[in-house]
Amino acid sequence: ELHTAKKEIFKAKAPVEITALEYRMVDALVAQRGQVVSRSYLYEHLFSEEKEVVSNILEVYVCNLRKKLGANFVKTKRGHGYYIE
């Protein structure tokens, strides 16, 4: 469950501790649910103000979200990007 007003995420009715950037990533994926969101879109959406971003930063955030929300929460379409169902 995503509560946009309070920027909170719940799993099985329990709050999940996530960072602001993790929330923004989930929000971007939820906004395009069922569609593949490109890596370039996520980089721009999440890190537009950053001067330098580590190349594997998206993988790190996806890994963290999978640990917190379930292994199948964020899916990968190899070579294209990420999506949630």
Summary of the structure (lengths in Angstrom):
residues: 85
radius of gyration: 12.4
end to end distance: 13.1
largest distance: 37.6
contacts: 197
relative contact order: 0.20
helix: 40%
strand: 20%
